[in-house]
């Protein structure tokens, strides 16, 4: 094992924005990354920072119904009035829709998968 910490990071991960006042604010993630950089964490031996790739639909379908994935894609695109939003809980105060929602969500899922794979494969002890 050559890496003790694997960090899946790309500035695009801050594109996940539920709007002002929502607790999942991208500024929280950005500030965490800035703090880690300021402390020199990413320059330490054994730390690997890699840009993630978005999760594929096949990977997303391991935990989400294909209809849900389709609605997220529609809601975050040019169809914020997609017919199943209410059925899936999208468009609520807890889960508001925003432009590019599917792409941002797929990237977050891809980062999570990359981190889990690094630990699972023994490439890193932590992620």
N, C-alpha and C positions, 0 to 999 in steps of 0.2 A: 504494500500500500504506500503510494507516494504522496497522497494528499490526505490531510486530516480534516480539512473543511472545504466543502464544495459550495459555492454561491452561484445560483442561477440568477443573473441580473442583466437587465437591459433597461435603459431609460424609458423604453416604450411601455414597461410595466406600470408606469405612473399614468398611463392613459385610461386606466380603469377608474372612472370618475362618476360617482353617484350624485354629485352636486354638492353645493355648499351646505354645511351642517351635518352631512351624513358621516357617521363614524369611520367608514372605510375610505377616508380621504387619501388621495395619492401623496399629499404632502407628508403624511406620516411615514410612508415607505421611503420617499426621497430623503427625509431627514435622517432616517435610520442608516441609509447607505452613506450619506455625507458624514455622519458620526463615525461609522466604521472606517471610512477613508481617513478622516482626521486623526484617528487613533493609530493609523498605519496598519490596520488589520489585513487589508488586501495585499500588502507588500510582505507579509510574514511568510516564511518558508512553510510549505504544506498547504497554503491557501490557494484555491483555484477559483477564479471568477470567470464564468462562461455565459455567453449570451444564449438564452433558450430559444427554441423554435416553438411555434404554436402547436398545441395538441391537434391531432387529426380528428375528423369526425368519428372515425372508428374508435379512437381512444376515448373521446367524449361519450360515445355510446356505450362504453363499459359501465357507466354510472348514470347516464341520462337517456331518457326516451328520445328517439330521433325527432319526434314532433316538438319537443321542448327546444332542442337545438335549432330547429327550423324557425321557431317563434322568436328565439333570441336573435337570430340572424335578421329576421324581418323587422323586429322591434328596433334594433339598433341601426337599421338601414333607412330606407325611404318609406317604411311602413310602421310608424309608431302607433298606428291604430290597428295593428295585426289582430285578427279575430280571436285568438286564443290567449291573449295577454292575461286576462282575468283568471282564466282556468289554471294557468301556471303561476299565478302570483306576480307576474311582471307588471310594471307600471304602478306599483304601490309605493308607499312611503319607505318601506323596508327595502324594496327592490325596484327602484326607479330605472327607467330605460334611458339610454344616452347614445348618441351617435357612435358607431363603431363598437358597440357592446360585444358583439360576437368575437371580433378580432381581439379585443382586449381580454376577454374571458378565456379565449383559447390560448393566448400567450401566457396568462397566469397559470392555467392548467398545465401547459407545456413546461413551464418553469418548475412547477411542483413535481411533475413526472421526472424531469431531468434530475432534480435533487434526490428523489426517492431511488431512482435507478443507480445513481452514483454510490449511494450507501448500500443498496441491495447487492450491487456487483462487487463491493469491496474496494471501489476506487477511492472512497472517502469514508472517514469514520462518522462525520457529521455533515449535514447540509442545511 
